[in-house]
Amino acid sequence: MSAPLLQLNDFSVAYREVQALHSVDLEVRDGEIVTVIGPNGAGKTTLLCAAMGLLPSSGKVHLSGEHIVRPSVEAMVARGVGLVPERRELFGEMSVHDNLLLGGFVRWRRGQRDQKARMEEVFDIFPRLRERHAQMASTLSGGERQMLAIGRALMARPRLLMLDEPSLGLAPLIVREVLQVVSSLRRHGVSVLLVEQNARAALQVADRAYVLEMGAVALTGAARELLNDRRIIDTYLGMGNAKAAATAV
Ligand SMILES: Nc1ncnc2c1ncn2[C@@H]1O[C@H](COP(=O)(O)OP(=O)(O)OP(=O)(O)O)[C@@H](O)[C@H]1O
């Protein structure tokens, strides 16, 4: 079997005296949608930021079997990893088109034709962005902004996309729409590491899941199985029963 796309071993992060992640082992294989769920403050955002090289960490990071000795944003981007942060961080006074172009900046050497082709692919994934290509990002709806943030990250042609709470602040129907697109990304050769507070929605689109509690992996397994796990139902899925939880998005 080939090496996982992303493999974290004994991965730990501290903010001065606060130990935010304790010896996490996690992997994402080619073509997988993997979700990390857990309560507020469990360390989910920290995990993504540190895996992206935005925060210092200890432990081992491998990408497709290559040991990344000192993870940095440059090293991760160069190896095909992208991050869509929780705040989306769009340029509000720029159009959808120009926000997308900025996302393709890391590939600028390949020229305009490559950018155009890539933008067409993003528009095929998010037809709404094609319709709104000339509109200012600040005037988009919440769901459209999230699509633009993901689309912008896709412009760099990542192999692995890390998404921090894409459902944040969105109405349930829009969450469904956005996560459906996320789950379709594997058809475009993109694997996903998805951090979510919306455990039910995340487990419905993911292949596998990790439950993070107080900075450590409390449970891991196939997403379908976790949807039916009594501890997950009681703690993260609210009232609904297992059958309702297992209904596909
Ligand atoms: N810059 C920082 N300085 C000190 N402590 C921090 C910092 N950022 C996060 N923490 C702490 O690290 C722990 C993990 O935070 P993190 O934001 O990663 O959790 P989370 O699971 O993403 O939470 P949420 O779902 O609320 O976004 C928390 O105890 C938090 O208070």
The ligand as an SDF file (V2000), in Angstrom:
LIG
                    3D

 31 33  0  0  0  0  0  0  0  0999 V2000
   -2.7450   31.8820   20.4860 N   0  0  0  0  0  0  0  0  0  0  0  0
   -3.0340   31.1270   21.5450 C   0  0  0  0  0  0  0  0  0  0  0  0
   -2.4290   31.3050   22.7240 N   0  0  0  0  0  0  0  0  0  0  0  0
   -2.6830   30.5360   23.8100 C   0  0  0  0  0  0  0  0  0  0  0  0
   -3.5720   29.5220   23.7930 N   0  0  0  0  0  0  0  0  0  0  0  0
   -4.2150   29.2910   22.6560 C   0  0  0  0  0  0  0  0  0  0  0  0
   -4.0040   30.0610   21.4700 C   0  0  0  0  0  0  0  0  0  0  0  0
   -4.8080   29.5930   20.4900 N   0  0  0  0  0  0  0  0  0  0  0  0
   -5.4940   28.5700   21.0330 C   0  0  0  0  0  0  0  0  0  0  0  0
   -5.1470   28.3790   22.3160 N   0  0  0  0  0  0  0  0  0  0  0  0
   -5.6700   27.3650   23.2430 C   0  0  0  0  0  0  0  0  0  0  0  0
   -5.4080   26.0820   22.6810 O   0  0  0  0  0  0  0  0  0  0  0  0
   -6.5190   25.2060   22.8730 C   0  0  0  0  0  0  0  0  0  0  0  0
   -7.0200   24.6870   21.5180 C   0  0  0  0  0  0  0  0  0  0  0  0
   -7.6000   25.7670   20.7750 O   0  0  0  0  0  0  0  0  0  0  0  0
   -8.1670   25.5710   19.2870 P   0  0  0  0  0  0  0  0  0  0  0  0
   -8.5840   26.9110   18.7930 O   0  0  0  0  0  0  0  0  0  0  0  0
   -7.1850   24.8130   18.4980 O   0  0  0  0  0  0  0  0  0  0  0  0
   -9.4380   24.6550   19.5720 O   0  0  0  0  0  0  0  0  0  0  0  0
  -10.6410   24.2850   18.6100 P   0  0  0  0  0  0  0  0  0  0  0  0
  -10.9300   22.8400   18.8350 O   0  0  0  0  0  0  0  0  0  0  0  0
  -10.3370   24.7030   17.2080 O   0  0  0  0  0  0  0  0  0  0  0  0
  -11.8130   25.1560   19.1990 O   0  0  0  0  0  0  0  0  0  0  0  0
  -13.0890   25.8360   18.4590 P   0  0  0  0  0  0  0  0  0  0  0  0
  -13.9250   24.7150   17.9660 O   0  0  0  0  0  0  0  0  0  0  0  0
  -13.7170   26.6090   19.5740 O   0  0  0  0  0  0  0  0  0  0  0  0
  -12.5570   26.7110   17.3510 O   0  0  0  0  0  0  0  0  0  0  0  0
   -7.5590   26.0090   23.6410 C   0  0  0  0  0  0  0  0  0  0  0  0
   -7.4060   25.7220   25.0100 O   0  0  0  0  0  0  0  0  0  0  0  0
   -7.1850   27.4490   23.3550 C   0  0  0  0  0  0  0  0  0  0  0  0
   -7.5790   28.3020   24.4100 O   0  0  0  0  0  0  0  0  0  0  0  0
  1  2  1  0
  2  3  1  0
  2  7  2  0
  3  4  2  0
  4  5  1  0
  5  6  2  0
  6  7  1  0
  6 10  1  0
  7  8  1  0
  8  9  2  0
  9 10  1  0
 10 11  1  0
 11 12  1  0
 11 30  1  0
 12 13  1  0
 13 14  1  0
 13 28  1  0
 14 15  1  0
 15 16  1  0
 16 17  2  0
 16 18  1  0
 16 19  1  0
 19 20  1  0
 20 21  2  0
 20 22  1  0
 20 23  1  0
 23 24  1  0
 24 25  2  0
 24 26  1  0
 24 27  1  0
 28 29  1  0
 28 30  1  0
 30 31  1  0
M  END
$$$$
